[in-house]
């Protein structure tokens, strides 16, 4: 799973609903200039080439590894705080 930023025309962004492997697509898009807009999505790795094939630019914000490492850090911090509060 990857968190990505997708940029392109509204027409091409509307085509995202036809791509399999998109787990979460943020509703709405923010204008970035000209006729281009940007939104965010959570997608399977295999979906990225299909999104790019729609004429959309994809920037990977966080990979699955990044997300796993972040979750592990949060869990370790929580466990550390729990130990500190117990003792």
Backbone torsions as a table, in degrees:
resi	resn	phi	psi	omega
1	UNK	NA	135.3	178.8
2	UNK	-129.0	141.8	169.2
3	UNK	-92.0	126.1	-176.5
4	UNK	-127.9	159.6	170.3
5	UNK	-111.4	131.5	-177.0
6	UNK	-118.2	133.4	-179.0
7	UNK	-133.0	139.0	177.4
8	UNK	172.2	-166.8	178.7
9	UNK	-73.9	157.5	176.9
10	UNK	-59.2	-38.5	179.2
11	UNK	-57.7	-45.9	-179.7
12	UNK	-73.2	-35.2	177.3
13	UNK	-62.8	-34.6	179.0
14	UNK	-64.0	-24.1	179.9
15	UNK	-74.9	-10.3	-179.0
16	UNK	-58.4	-29.8	-178.5
17	UNK	-63.4	-17.1	179.9
18	UNK	-88.4	-5.1	-176.6
19	UNK	-91.0	126.2	176.0
20	UNK	-80.5	151.9	179.7
21	UNK	97.0	2.6	174.7
22	UNK	-90.7	116.4	-177.3
23	UNK	-87.8	-34.1	179.9
24	UNK	-150.2	130.8	177.4
25	UNK	-125.0	121.8	179.6
26	UNK	-65.5	131.8	177.3
27	UNK	-71.8	141.0	179.3
28	UNK	85.5	161.3	178.6
29	UNK	-143.7	143.2	179.8
30	UNK	-98.4	139.4	178.9
31	UNK	-69.5	140.1	178.3
32	UNK	-121.5	4.3	177.7
33	UNK	123.7	145.1	-177.8
34	UNK	60.6	-134.5	178.8
35	UNK	-102.1	22.8	-176.0
36	UNK	-105.6	145.8	-178.9
37	UNK	-135.6	163.4	-177.7
38	UNK	-135.1	144.8	173.3
39	UNK	-146.8	174.8	-179.2
40	UNK	-120.0	155.1	179.2
41	UNK	-152.4	158.0	171.8
42	UNK	-111.7	120.4	-171.3
43	UNK	-136.9	157.3	169.4
44	UNK	-71.9	150.2	-179.9
45	UNK	-53.7	-40.0	-177.2
46	UNK	-66.5	-19.2	-178.3
47	UNK	-77.0	-22.6	-173.6
48	UNK	-58.8	-48.8	178.2
49	UNK	-61.4	-32.7	178.3
50	UNK	-68.9	-34.8	177.1
51	UNK	-69.1	-44.2	177.9
52	UNK	-62.5	-32.9	179.1
53	UNK	-65.6	-18.7	176.6
54	UNK	-80.6	-0.2	-178.2
55	UNK	88.0	19.2	-178.6
56	UNK	-102.9	144.4	175.4
57	UNK	-88.5	133.6	-178.2
58	UNK	-118.0	130.0	172.2
59	UNK	-119.6	122.5	177.6
60	UNK	-80.2	117.9	-179.5
61	UNK	-85.5	-45.9	177.2
62	UNK	-143.4	132.1	175.4
63	UNK	-85.5	172.5	177.1
64	UNK	-60.7	-38.5	178.5
65	UNK	-62.2	-43.0	176.8
66	UNK	-58.9	-45.4	-179.4
67	UNK	-63.8	-41.2	178.5
68	UNK	-63.8	-43.3	179.4
69	UNK	-64.6	-40.4	178.0
70	UNK	-62.7	-44.7	179.5
71	UNK	-62.6	-40.8	179.3
72	UNK	-64.5	-39.8	178.1
73	UNK	-64.1	-44.8	178.6
74	UNK	-61.8	-41.3	-180.0
75	UNK	-65.5	-43.4	179.3
76	UNK	-63.0	-41.6	178.2
77	UNK	-62.3	-42.5	-179.3
78	UNK	-64.5	-44.2	179.6
79	UNK	-63.8	-38.3	178.2
80	UNK	-63.9	-43.5	178.6
81	UNK	-65.4	-36.8	178.6
82	UNK	-65.0	-40.9	179.0
83	UNK	-65.5	-41.2	179.6
84	UNK	-63.2	-37.4	-178.3
85	UNK	-75.8	-22.0	179.0
86	UNK	-79.8	-29.9	-171.5
87	UNK	-111.7	NA	NA
